[in-house]
């Protein structure tokens, strides 16, 4: 990865080498995707038993950072959604377990405070949800709190679908920084008739004889026909100042080991300076790049179970749930296309004159704001490129048809088989060559002369061609082991095309001064022939 | 054994042949075809001394299906007008001068075509006929010469400042061409080294154009320890190609002493921008950031055309841009949730007149304006730039901008006319800050004696923090956001009248300043992030410029 090469000038080689090796090792652990993993409560009403404890999270530079987190209380048995294979919910995780609930169905959350006594009380806030009742606990400024060793139970109701954050309501500047935050996903009460019970993409995979599984939490984001989706991802954006974590840990240890004398009594509460905030880590779902592209529930992150590694097929309507945590805004730039904003904090934005139409903006940068959640729809289809993304050539044996449906795409509506390798191709560009010169069995006559491959540097996610999918790669240059050989992030059988999704306050795509890292993930558009297994 | 060796060698040779076929004989390779399958008719320029403008674009009269034989195969293309446009840039380094006089090192892009236009604050994008009218002048561009603005030819050390470099390829038999592409490899190096500009060369073209952008990596002469590749990321392009997206992890990056050409069919109209995507926190902070806008089809409809009719019968009938949700000949359409511009809810009866310009294909004339004003917001951390000029590692977590730039300048340089030059390590002064941000509006100079309207095409490329720009005295009308018209799916305009806008890094928006009814005088655009009204230690300046209403 040529980015990696840059490090040699940014940081003394001795400092960077070990984390680089570690990062590279992680990079090569294989591809992984995940939908929006979370838990539903036990019982029909949905009861969540959370506990707040201390622990450590890890970062790709090798740092182990003392943190506090919410996890599942011992003995509680949450149900994992959308899949349970390999899923776990430890006693402490960052971010907290994603709570998956349903619109207009009350649920309860019991929080037990097992943080060190010096931390004092802790509590939960659910912005945007209705607090129906509270039991137990002790009074606090913003809400009822759990004293050390104690518990508090909140009964809540979500009156609209959508995405929200939840977080500590006690000494929030310190407790949230330390890791006490998470997300709530509220599923709509009803499925709009226009939204298929099973995602389009899943239906397509089932048709292909693959073990298609529906990884969506619901067929639509809202009770509205314009919010159907095929795939979904949740990202929580948070910075981390390691000095605050070190100070908290040191003070807790000092308090625990303090032996008081009459002349110098022991401190009993923390006094951590959060005023000189200077973050050095920039996290998506609690992890920095490249860790965030390892699988959800990967065993090497026992306290950071959630990844951020979006994959999609052409034309998939992809629901992105974006949650701002922490102190700062982050301009989240989605390469590849815009995002249509559906809603903010669970409030669907519709046209003022026609409630059947959406009113939210289209953005290529979706700002994440602390305490705010946005839902949006993204897709990538290659519409309007002007050339055939599959490198089709009429003269080739087996060149597939591309019959446009009403929208111009090749789909079941225009007679495509569910297993068509060019499902959802933009037909107006079918067979149109890109390259001036013939390459492999891709015909000549296109507008562009490509560069000499000997004078370019290739990336880890590059499939070696301008085209999408293993058949197209074979047709053009062949599945050539271009350097770097064996780019396992996008192996020949996959041959997807990659786009970077990242914070465009670019210094945040670093990990404690080392580039690359931080708030960065690679989104892959995979060819229809590549099955996107979200349990990996 | 012999035969297997032969076979092996033959195979290797075959692979070599396969992979070297598309490459030219040299690593610098500039391309700009006069015609393509989509645009089979070349557009010529009868007076090469004056580059063609968008007025030479063919009229837009809706989508037209054409048949073409490409590579011996019969294919069908949908043509919406447009033309072949080209531009060439260098990727390397250079110096600029901050408003407090601090000479600052940059990693930067510079112009290798349209050089005279760029030097005069214009877009450097050319029709193929002008691009291929290769550069021909007794002296090379970029270095400040006798014809340069006064501020560019300031005196310097050793008595050689302002001395031009003779062009060894000059052909007196050919007419002078000061904007054509520089294609000779030695000349690319001679001009490209220390050629960096802030902002990087301005790209501007029309919807439906094919844009060929050649990037030649000339290396960074001040940092010979680096082997930096560079790329171009077309930020915000809808349905972008990964191959031409400029992300080195996802595709490729061009090495030193070589060229690559990016190819895009122009996307939907709007204000985009571009930047290098190698080690973004470093290369963006160091200055590799430029502006880009795409003019709408609506500029090209014949005079007298109803814009509403153009939207409903042409624009919405092209599947690429359609936002329809009713049936067409193929069946029931699903509305594209990311379609470009819905037709307006109301027919305002607006009729196009020759010379009218619009920000978007609005169908109602509501984004008509008179003057394009590209505005790039950026920030430089002098410590990071100094460390970047030396051979030391740069820190990212401690990055703190101290200069706040509008088009690569802080106030009062933002209102200095003409290009600003900086003396380089060879004693020559090269223009590196070509773009003032002085906005002049005639309050009776618009159609029918109305006030002129300026379209501020604002992009923020700061890599550290959010910035706000406010207008003192003239309301801002926000009409576009992230290269999309602000309009809901039902066709209602969602414009916002405000006095300030806020952007994070990597964001763009469109603001119209209308001088109608504004009293003559000088008004200000400034940042209410008050600590950004400074030039490092000077408690004055920063992110501010003037709007002069006459």
Interface residues (C-beta under 8 A of the other chain):
Chain A: X1 X2 X3 X5 X6 X9 X10 X11 X12 X226 X278 X279 X280 X317 X329 X330 X331 X333 X335 X336 X337 X338 X340 X351 X352 X353 X354 X357 X358 X359 X361 X362 X363 X364 X365 X367 X377 X378 X379 X380 X381 X382 X383 X384 X385 X386 X389 X393 X394 X395 X404 X405 X406 X407 X408 X413 X414 X428 X431 X432 X433 X434 X435 X436 X437 X438 X439 X440 X443 X444 X445 X446 X447 X448 X449 X450 X451 X452 X453 X454 X455 X456 X457 X458 X459 X460 X461 X462 X465 X466 X477 X497 X498 X499 X500 X504 X505 X506 X507 X508 X509 X510 X512 X513 X514 X515 X516 X522 X525
Chain B: X18 X19 X20 X21 X22 X23 X24 X27 X29 X31 X33 X36 X37 X38 X70 X71 X72 X73 X75 X77 X78 X210 X212 X225 X226 X227 X228 X229 X233 X235 X236 X238 X239 X240 X241 X242 X243 X244 X245 X247 X248 X249 X250 X251 X252 X253 X254 X255 X257 X258 X259 X260 X261 X263 X264 X265 X267 X277 X278 X279 X280 X281 X282 X284 X285 X319 X320 X327 X328 X330 X331 X332 X333 X334 X335 X336 X337 X338 X345 X391 X393 X394 X395 X396 X397 X399 X462 X463 X464 X465 X466 X481 X482 X483 X484 X486 X488 X489 X490 X492 X494 X504 X505 X506 X507
